[in-house]
Amino acid sequence: VNEVSRTKLMRGSFLIETGFGSVEVKIGTAFGKVLNVAPEFESCKLVAERAGVSLDEVYKEAATMARKQIGERE
């Protein structure tokens, strides 16, 4: 039997401005480091519909911009 431990991430969210509009981005942190960055699907979908672009375009831009902004914070 192998014992496994697990660390629960602290979760939060913030808005990121993209060229298409504001998108909510979720982040997961542990031990003072950001471990996960994920644009919120419904937020991306709504922005994509309003801007007349693909969901994929909005998601990718939001993820890229969020990672850049988080990198500036750390």
Gaussian input, Z-matrix of N, CA and C with variables (Angstrom, degrees):
# hf/3-21g

backbone

0 1
 N
 C     1     B1
 C     2     B2     1     A1
 N     3     B3     2     A2     1     D1
 C     4     B4     3     A3     2     D2
 C     5     B5     4     A4     3     D3
 N     6     B6     5     A5     4     D4
 C     7     B7     6     A6     5     D5
 C     8     B8     7     A7     6     D6
 N     9     B9     8     A8     7     D7
 C    10    B10     9     A9     8     D8
 C    11    B11    10    A10     9     D9
 N    12    B12    11    A11    10    D10
 C    13    B13    12    A12    11    D11
 C    14    B14    13    A13    12    D12
 N    15    B15    14    A14    13    D13
 C    16    B16    15    A15    14    D14
 C    17    B17    16    A16    15    D15
 N    18    B18    17    A17    16    D16
 C    19    B19    18    A18    17    D17
 C    20    B20    19    A19    18    D18
 N    21    B21    20    A20    19    D19
 C    22    B22    21    A21    20    D20
 C    23    B23    22    A22    21    D21
 N    24    B24    23    A23    22    D22
 C    25    B25    24    A24    23    D23
 C    26    B26    25    A25    24    D24
 N    27    B27    26    A26    25    D25
 C    28    B28    27    A27    26    D26
 C    29    B29    28    A28    27    D27
 N    30    B30    29    A29    28    D28
 C    31    B31    30    A30    29    D29
 C    32    B32    31    A31    30    D30
 N    33    B33    32    A32    31    D31
 C    34    B34    33    A33    32    D32
 C    35    B35    34    A34    33    D33
 N    36    B36    35    A35    34    D34
 C    37    B37    36    A36    35    D35
 C    38    B38    37    A37    36    D36
 N    39    B39    38    A38    37    D37
 C    40    B40    39    A39    38    D38
 C    41    B41    40    A40    39    D39
 N    42    B42    41    A41    40    D40
 C    43    B43    42    A42    41    D41
 C    44    B44    43    A43    42    D42
 N    45    B45    44    A44    43    D43
 C    46    B46    45    A45    44    D44
 C    47    B47    46    A46    45    D45
 N    48    B48    47    A47    46    D46
 C    49    B49    48    A48    47    D47
 C    50    B50    49    A49    48    D48
 N    51    B51    50    A50    49    D49
 C    52    B52    51    A51    50    D50
 C    53    B53    52    A52    51    D51
 N    54    B54    53    A53    52    D52
 C    55    B55    54    A54    53    D53
 C    56    B56    55    A55    54    D54
 N    57    B57    56    A56    55    D55
 C    58    B58    57    A57    56    D56
 C    59    B59    58    A58    57    D57
 N    60    B60    59    A59    58    D58
 C    61    B61    60    A60    59    D59
 C    62    B62    61    A61    60    D60
 N    63    B63    62    A62    61    D61
 C    64    B64    63    A63    62    D62
 C    65    B65    64    A64    63    D63
 N    66    B66    65    A65    64    D64
 C    67    B67    66    A66    65    D65
 C    68    B68    67    A67    66    D66
 N    69    B69    68    A68    67    D67
 C    70    B70    69    A69    68    D68
 C    71    B71    70    A70    69    D69
 N    72    B72    71    A71    70    D70
 C    73    B73    72    A72    71    D71
 C    74    B74    73    A73    72    D72
 N    75    B75    74    A74    73    D73
 C    76    B76    75    A75    74    D74
 C    77    B77    76    A76    75    D75
 N    78    B78    77    A77    76    D76
 C    79    B79    78    A78    77    D77
 C    80    B80    79    A79    78    D78
 N    81    B81    80    A80    79    D79
 C    82    B82    81    A81    80    D80
 C    83    B83    82    A82    81    D81
 N    84    B84    83    A83    82    D82
 C    85    B85    84    A84    83    D83
 C    86    B86    85    A85    84    D84
 N    87    B87    86    A86    85    D85
 C    88    B88    87    A87    86    D86
 C    89    B89    88    A88    87    D87
 N    90    B90    89    A89    88    D88
 C    91    B91    90    A90    89    D89
 C    92    B92    91    A91    90    D90
 N    93    B93    92    A92    91    D91
 C    94    B94    93    A93    92    D92
 C    95    B95    94    A94    93    D93
 N    96    B96    95    A95    94    D94
 C    97    B97    96    A96    95    D95
 C    98    B98    97    A97    96    D96
 N    99    B99    98    A98    97    D97
 C   100   B100    99    A99    98    D98
 C   101   B101   100   A100    99    D99
 N   102   B102   101   A101   100   D100
 C   103   B103   102   A102   101   D101
 C   104   B104   103   A103   102   D102
 N   105   B105   104   A104   103   D103
 C   106   B106   105   A105   104   D104
 C   107   B107   106   A106   105   D105
 N   108   B108   107   A107   106   D106
 C   109   B109   108   A108   107   D107
 C   110   B110   109   A109   108   D108
 N   111   B111   110   A110   109   D109
 C   112   B112   111   A111   110   D110
 C   113   B113   112   A112   111   D111
 N   114   B114   113   A113   112   D112
 C   115   B115   114   A114   113   D113
 C   116   B116   115   A115   114   D114
 N   117   B117   116   A116   115   D115
 C   118   B118   117   A117   116   D116
 C   119   B119   118   A118   117   D117
 N   120   B120   119   A119   118   D118
 C   121   B121   120   A120   119   D119
 C   122   B122   121   A121   120   D120
 N   123   B123   122   A122   121   D121
 C   124   B124   123   A123   122   D122
 C   125   B125   124   A124   123   D123
 N   126   B126   125   A125   124   D124
 C   127   B127   126   A126   125   D125
 C   128   B128   127   A127   126   D126
 N   129   B129   128   A128   127   D127
 C   130   B130   129   A129   128   D128
 C   131   B131   130   A130   129   D129
 N   132   B132   131   A131   130   D130
 C   133   B133   132   A132   131   D131
 C   134   B134   133   A133   132   D132
 N   135   B135   134   A134   133   D133
 C   136   B136   135   A135   134   D134
 C   137   B137   136   A136   135   D135
 N   138   B138   137   A137   136   D136
 C   139   B139   138   A138   137   D137
 C   140   B140   139   A139   138   D138
 N   141   B141   140   A140   139   D139
 C   142   B142   141   A141   140   D140
 C   143   B143   142   A142   141   D141
 N   144   B144   143   A143   142   D142
 C   145   B145   144   A144   143   D143
 C   146   B146   145   A145   144   D144
 N   147   B147   146   A146   145   D145
 C   148   B148   147   A147   146   D146
 C   149   B149   148   A148   147   D147
 N   150   B150   149   A149   148   D148
 C   151   B151   150   A150   149   D149
 C   152   B152   151   A151   150   D150
 N   153   B153   152   A152   151   D151
 C   154   B154   153   A153   152   D152
 C   155   B155   154   A154   153   D153
 N   156   B156   155   A155   154   D154
 C   157   B157   156   A156   155   D155
 C   158   B158   157   A157   156   D156
 N   159   B159   158   A158   157   D157
 C   160   B160   159   A159   158   D158
 C   161   B161   160   A160   159   D159
 N   162   B162   161   A161   160   D160
 C   163   B163   162   A162   161   D161
 C   164   B164   163   A163   162   D162
 N   165   B165   164   A164   163   D163
 C   166   B166   165   A165   164   D164
 C   167   B167   166   A166   165   D165
 N   168   B168   167   A167   166   D166
 C   169   B169   168   A168   167   D167
 C   170   B170   169   A169   168   D168
 N   171   B171   170   A170   169   D169
 C   172   B172   171   A171   170   D170
 C   173   B173   172   A172   171   D171
 N   174   B174   173   A173   172   D172
 C   175   B175   174   A174   173   D173
 C   176   B176   175   A175   174   D174
 N   177   B177   176   A176   175   D175
 C   178   B178   177   A177   176   D176
 C   179   B179   178   A178   177   D177
 N   180   B180   179   A179   178   D178
 C   181   B181   180   A180   179   D179
 C   182   B182   181   A181   180   D180
 N   183   B183   182   A182   181   D181
 C   184   B184   183   A183   182   D182
 C   185   B185   184   A184   183   D183
 N   186   B186   185   A185   184   D184
 C   187   B187   186   A186   185   D185
 C   188   B188   187   A187   186   D186
 N   189   B189   188   A188   187   D187
 C   190   B190   189   A189   188   D188
 C   191   B191   190   A190   189   D189
 N   192   B192   191   A191   190   D190
 C   193   B193   192   A192   191   D191
 C   194   B194   193   A193   192   D192
 N   195   B195   194   A194   193   D193
 C   196   B196   195   A195   194   D194
 C   197   B197   196   A196   195   D195
 N   198   B198   197   A197   196   D196
 C   199   B199   198   A198   197   D197
 C   200   B200   199   A199   198   D198
 N   201   B201   200   A200   199   D199
 C   202   B202   201   A201   200   D200
 C   203   B203   202   A202   201   D201
 N   204   B204   203   A203   202   D202
 C   205   B205   204   A204   203   D203
 C   206   B206   205   A205   204   D204
 N   207   B207   206   A206   205   D205
 C   208   B208   207   A207   206   D206
 C   209   B209   208   A208   207   D207
 N   210   B210   209   A209   208   D208
 C   211   B211   210   A210   209   D209
 C   212   B212   211   A211   210   D210
 N   213   B213   212   A212   211   D211
 C   214   B214   213   A213   212   D212
 C   215   B215   214   A214   213   D213
 N   216   B216   215   A215   214   D214
 C   217   B217   216   A216   215   D215
 C   218   B218   217   A217   216   D216
 N   219   B219   218   A218   217   D217
 C   220   B220   219   A219   218   D218
 C   221   B221   220   A220   219   D219

   B1=1.4478
   B2=1.5278
   B3=1.3147
   B4=1.4638
   B5=1.5199
   B6=1.3104
   B7=1.4519
   B8=1.5185
   B9=1.3064
   B10=1.4598
   B11=1.5183
   B12=1.3199
   B13=1.4640
   B14=1.5210
   B15=1.2876
   B16=1.4544
   B17=1.5223
   B18=1.3262
   B19=1.4586
   B20=1.5198
   B21=1.3174
   B22=1.4597
   B23=1.5218
   B24=1.3439
   B25=1.4594
   B26=1.5215
   B27=1.3219
   B28=1.4623
   B29=1.5236
   B30=1.3132
   B31=1.4566
   B32=1.5143
   B33=1.3216
   B34=1.4528
   B35=1.5174
   B36=1.3042
   B37=1.4646
   B38=1.5204
   B39=1.3137
   B40=1.4534
   B41=1.5158
   B42=1.3200
   B43=1.4640
   B44=1.5188
   B45=1.3213
   B46=1.4624
   B47=1.5288
   B48=1.3150
   B49=1.4610
   B50=1.5201
   B51=1.3232
   B52=1.4588
   B53=1.5247
   B54=1.2952
   B55=1.4606
   B56=1.5174
   B57=1.3372
   B58=1.4590
   B59=1.5233
   B60=1.3323
   B61=1.4580
   B62=1.5225
   B63=1.3266
   B64=1.4739
   B65=1.5175
   B66=1.3337
   B67=1.4593
   B68=1.5243
   B69=1.3352
   B70=1.4604
   B71=1.5306
   B72=1.3193
   B73=1.4624
   B74=1.5222
   B75=1.3379
   B76=1.4610
   B77=1.5260
   B78=1.3366
   B79=1.4648
   B80=1.5248
   B81=1.3102
   B82=1.4559
   B83=1.5197
   B84=1.3317
   B85=1.4640
   B86=1.5239
   B87=1.3161
   B88=1.4618
   B89=1.5143
   B90=1.3183
   B91=1.4632
   B92=1.5298
   B93=1.3361
   B94=1.4574
   B95=1.5212
   B96=1.3147
   B97=1.4659
   B98=1.5186
   B99=1.3283
   B100=1.4579
   B101=1.5235
   B102=1.3282
   B103=1.4584
   B104=1.5242
   B105=1.3350
   B106=1.4585
   B107=1.5247
   B108=1.3175
   B109=1.4666
   B110=1.5237
   B111=1.3421
   B112=1.4594
   B113=1.5226
   B114=1.3423
   B115=1.4564
   B116=1.5310
   B117=1.3201
   B118=1.4558
   B119=1.5307
   B120=1.3201
   B121=1.4571
   B122=1.5200
   B123=1.3311
   B124=1.4746
   B125=1.5274
   B126=1.3225
   B127=1.4561
   B128=1.5298
   B129=1.3279
   B130=1.4696
   B131=1.5255
   B132=1.3229
   B133=1.4632
   B134=1.5312
   B135=1.3216
   B136=1.4598
   B137=1.5325
   B138=1.3251
   B139=1.4642
   B140=1.5309
   B141=1.3298
   B142=1.4694
   B143=1.5241
   B144=1.3277
   B145=1.4686
   B146=1.5243
   B147=1.3242
   B148=1.4723
   B149=1.5237
   B150=1.3467
   B151=1.4680
   B152=1.5288
   B153=1.3286
   B154=1.4549
   B155=1.5245
   B156=1.3350
   B157=1.4660
   B158=1.5319
   B159=1.3267
   B160=1.4614
   B161=1.5309
   B162=1.3067
   B163=1.4604
   B164=1.5232
   B165=1.3261
   B166=1.4627
   B167=1.5283
   B168=1.3366
   B169=1.4721
   B170=1.5291
   B171=1.3239
   B172=1.4630
   B173=1.5269
   B174=1.3385
   B175=1.4607
   B176=1.5266
   B177=1.3287
   B178=1.4661
   B179=1.5250
   B180=1.3372
   B181=1.4674
   B182=1.5286
   B183=1.3289
   B184=1.4631
   B185=1.5300
   B186=1.3223
   B187=1.4640
   B188=1.5234
   B189=1.3169
   B190=1.4680
   B191=1.5237
   B192=1.3224
   B193=1.4590
   B194=1.5319
   B195=1.3264
   B196=1.4685
   B197=1.5211
   B198=1.3267
   B199=1.4694
   B200=1.5188
   B201=1.3263
   B202=1.4692
   B203=1.5203
   B204=1.3321
   B205=1.4592
   B206=1.5277
   B207=1.3171
   B208=1.4624
   B209=1.5059
   B210=1.3217
   B211=1.4594
   B212=1.5148
   B213=1.3359
   B214=1.4601
   B215=1.5156
   B216=1.3419
   B217=1.4696
   B218=1.5167
   B219=1.3398
   B220=1.4726
   B221=1.4974
   A1=108.59
   A2=115.93
   A3=121.59
   A4=109.90
   A5=115.56
   A6=120.61
   A7=109.15
   A8=115.97
   A9=121.46
   A10=108.27
   A11=115.95
   A12=118.86
   A13=108.71
   A14=114.60
   A15=119.68
   A16=109.30
   A17=115.97
   A18=121.08
   A19=108.83
   A20=115.47
   A21=120.24
   A22=108.60
   A23=117.09
   A24=121.36
   A25=110.77
   A26=115.82
   A27=120.95
   A28=104.85
   A29=117.35
   A30=119.99
   A31=110.79
   A32=114.24
   A33=120.88
   A34=109.29
   A35=116.51
   A36=119.93
   A37=109.37
   A38=115.24
   A39=121.75
   A40=108.84
   A41=116.65
   A42=121.45
   A43=109.41
   A44=115.20
   A45=121.31
   A46=107.19
   A47=116.01
   A48=120.26
   A49=109.05
   A50=116.18
   A51=121.47
   A52=107.86
   A53=117.11
   A54=121.17
   A55=112.54
   A56=116.62
   A57=121.86
   A58=112.80
   A59=117.41
   A60=122.51
   A61=110.65
   A62=116.21
   A63=121.98
   A64=110.87
   A65=116.23
   A66=122.55
   A67=108.92
   A68=116.22
   A69=120.31
   A70=108.82
   A71=115.47
   A72=121.56
   A73=108.55
   A74=116.02
   A75=121.15
   A76=108.43
   A77=115.47
   A78=119.74
   A79=109.53
   A80=115.31
   A81=121.79
   A82=108.38
   A83=116.89
   A84=121.04
   A85=110.74
   A86=114.53
   A87=121.70
   A88=107.28
   A89=115.76
   A90=121.94
   A91=112.25
   A92=116.33
   A93=121.21
   A94=115.25
   A95=117.79
   A96=121.19
   A97=110.28
   A98=116.04
   A99=121.25
   A100=107.31
   A101=115.91
   A102=121.10
   A103=113.37
   A104=116.85
   A105=119.94
   A106=109.89
   A107=116.18
   A108=123.06
   A109=106.80
   A110=117.18
   A111=120.35
   A112=111.30
   A113=117.04
   A114=118.86
   A115=109.69
   A116=116.88
   A117=122.45
   A118=108.63
   A119=117.01
   A120=122.83
   A121=112.95
   A122=118.11
   A123=121.01
   A124=111.42
   A125=117.14
   A126=121.49
   A127=110.29
   A128=116.42
   A129=121.56
   A130=110.96
   A131=116.02
   A132=121.14
   A133=111.00
   A134=116.57
   A135=121.82
   A136=110.91
   A137=116.84
   A138=121.18
   A139=110.40
   A140=116.88
   A141=121.01
   A142=111.20
   A143=116.97
   A144=121.14
   A145=110.68
   A146=116.32
   A147=120.33
   A148=111.99
   A149=116.57
   A150=120.89
   A151=112.39
   A152=117.13
   A153=120.59
   A154=113.32
   A155=115.80
   A156=121.28
   A157=108.50
   A158=116.12
   A159=119.11
   A160=111.14
   A161=114.24
   A162=121.59
   A163=109.97
   A164=116.71
   A165=121.89
   A166=111.87
   A167=117.31
   A168=121.04
   A169=110.94
   A170=115.47
   A171=120.42
   A172=110.32
   A173=116.84
   A174=121.40
   A175=110.99
   A176=116.17
   A177=120.35
   A178=111.87
   A179=117.13
   A180=119.13
   A181=111.13
   A182=116.80
   A183=120.25
   A184=110.60
   A185=117.52
   A186=120.97
   A187=111.05
   A188=116.53
   A189=120.89
   A190=111.25
   A191=116.61
   A192=120.54
   A193=111.26
   A194=116.97
   A195=120.31
   A196=110.54
   A197=117.27
   A198=119.87
   A199=111.21
   A200=116.91
   A201=120.40
   A202=110.17
   A203=116.65
   A204=120.27
   A205=110.66
   A206=118.03
   A207=121.33
   A208=110.29
   A209=117.54
   A210=121.60
   A211=111.37
   A212=116.50
   A213=121.55
   A214=111.31
   A215=118.08
   A216=122.48
   A217=111.72
   A218=116.76
   A219=120.09
   A220=112.40
   D1=126.71
   D2=177.01
   D3=-100.86
   D4=132.36
   D5=175.79
   D6=-90.86
   D7=135.67
   D8=-179.56
   D9=-127.13
   D10=134.72
   D11=175.41
   D12=-106.38
   D13=158.26
   D14=-175.89
   D15=-139.22
   D16=138.25
   D17=177.09
   D18=-108.47
   D19=127.22
   D20=178.70
   D21=-83.89
   D22=130.37
   D23=179.52
   D24=-74.74
   D25=143.29
   D26=169.15
   D27=-76.78
   D28=139.26
   D29=-176.28
   D30=-118.87
   D31=149.44
   D32=177.29
   D33=-159.07
   D34=177.74
   D35=177.92
   D36=-149.93
   D37=159.76
   D38=175.71
   D39=-153.44
   D40=165.48
   D41=177.58
   D42=-95.39
   D43=139.78
   D44=176.70
   D45=-121.92
   D46=136.07
   D47=177.39
   D48=-87.01
   D49=123.89
   D50=174.97
   D51=-111.69
   D52=174.90
   D53=175.37
   D54=-67.40
   D55=-12.12
   D56=-178.61
   D57=-102.58
   D58=-18.54
   D59=-177.67
   D60=144.29
   D61=-177.39
   D62=-178.75
   D63=-80.13
   D64=132.54
   D65=-179.57
   D66=-125.60
   D67=135.56
   D68=175.34
   D69=-77.73
   D70=135.14
   D71=179.63
   D72=-124.75
   D73=131.74
   D74=178.60
   D75=-96.96
   D76=142.80
   D77=177.09
   D78=-129.08
   D79=149.73
   D80=175.20
   D81=-122.68
   D82=129.11
   D83=-178.48
   D84=-126.34
   D85=154.11
   D86=173.16
   D87=-154.57
   D88=138.88
   D89=178.10
   D90=55.64
   D91=34.37
   D92=176.83
   D93=78.19
   D94=8.70
   D95=179.74
   D96=-120.64
   D97=143.10
   D98=174.90
   D99=-79.96
   D100=121.19
   D101=-177.87
   D102=-107.00
   D103=-20.40
   D104=-177.04
   D105=-145.31
   D106=135.20
   D107=176.41
   D108=-130.98
   D109=124.25
   D110=-178.25
   D111=-144.85
   D112=115.80
   D113=173.34
   D114=-59.84
   D115=142.01
   D116=-178.27
   D117=-75.20
   D118=125.77
   D119=-174.02
   D120=-55.19
   D121=-53.27
   D122=-176.27
   D123=-62.66
   D124=-36.28
   D125=177.32
   D126=-63.70
   D127=-45.70
   D128=178.42
   D129=-62.88
   D130=-42.17
   D131=-179.10
   D132=-61.05
   D133=-46.00
   D134=-179.76
   D135=-63.47
   D136=-45.24
   D137=179.55
   D138=-63.63
   D139=-41.88
   D140=179.60
   D141=-62.49
   D142=-43.09
   D143=179.20
   D144=-62.97
   D145=-44.46
   D146=-179.27
   D147=-66.13
   D148=-35.88
   D149=-176.77
   D150=-87.67
   D151=-11.36
   D152=-179.51
   D153=70.42
   D154=34.60
   D155=178.85
   D156=-126.25
   D157=173.28
   D158=-178.21
   D159=-75.58
   D160=151.53
   D161=175.65
   D162=-57.78
   D163=-40.17
   D164=-179.27
   D165=-60.08
   D166=-41.05
   D167=179.07
   D168=-61.13
   D169=-47.00
   D170=-178.77
   D171=-65.17
   D172=-45.68
   D173=-178.81
   D174=-58.88
   D175=-48.66
   D176=-177.93
   D177=-63.58
   D178=-43.44
   D179=179.94
   D180=-65.89
   D181=-41.80
   D182=179.52
   D183=-63.05
   D184=-43.16
   D185=179.77
   D186=-63.49
   D187=-44.76
   D188=-179.92
   D189=-63.19
   D190=-47.19
   D191=-178.41
   D192=-66.72
   D193=-37.58
   D194=179.28
   D195=-65.10
   D196=-43.07
   D197=179.06
   D198=-63.27
   D199=-39.03
   D200=177.60
   D201=-63.63
   D202=-45.26
   D203=-178.18
   D204=-65.78
   D205=-41.49
   D206=178.80
   D207=-64.68
   D208=-38.80
   D209=177.34
   D210=-59.34
   D211=-34.74
   D212=177.85
   D213=-69.88
   D214=-30.87
   D215=-178.04
   D216=-75.04
   D217=-35.33
   D218=-174.35
   D219=-77.28

